[in-house]
């Protein structure tokens, strides 16, 4: 049988449609990759169209067989697991073939890589709930993160419930997407070519105060760099106020947002 690669639009629904088409066409893809990141290959490729009704049927079937598998499928898609689509495809195929019993075997070769990836995703989201640093931009709170995984869906409920009366956004530099919240509604949207503006003097003064507080409460005799990096991994420091250089604490002309559109998108999706 000729090997075939499935290309899709990169969305969760698009991936579910790849599973649907695989069973509808009675073929097993050798790989499933987003169209935008596909490399030239000698193998035949099929572009799978996204059909929400097909995606819904696949996810509903998985959820009917196992709620745990449905959660693994949804969260597994948010991970940075290499070839995540094929790992998840094999997980669904095994679920449909054998039922949910294998999910109790944590050493199962199909389940284990997905389980590890989801634990890494959830662990990173847990850390970032404490590591996000917000700045005030003309009444809108803004923060940046650089995660390995797509953590914004897991951060949404925490920050929306913590700041119910605020307008805020969290920008994911790694994946160029942002969570926006306003008026009790939230949405996650792609956002490329985005840069934070310089703070105004009020915001800059608060940044300096926080830096001074952080430096002042430290007890030199009890410093333990190894312990600090264990509890606060160094790869998160790039977006944390207390570890920034001098330029970060200098005010600009204004604290207006600076992005391609110049304005916040209309928020229309209800928080989850």
Secondary structure by P-SEA (a helix, b strand, c coil): cbbbbbbccccaaaaaaaaaaaaaacccccccccccccccccbbbbbbbbbaaaaaaaaaaaaaacaaaaaaaaaaaaccccaaaaaaaaaaaaaaaccccccccccccccaaaaaaaaaaaaaaaaaaacbbbbbcccbbbbbbbccccccccaaaaaaaacccccbbbbcccccbbbbbcccbbbbbbbcccccccccaaaaaaaaaaaaaaaaacccccccaaaaaaaccccccccccccccccccccccccccccccccccccccccc
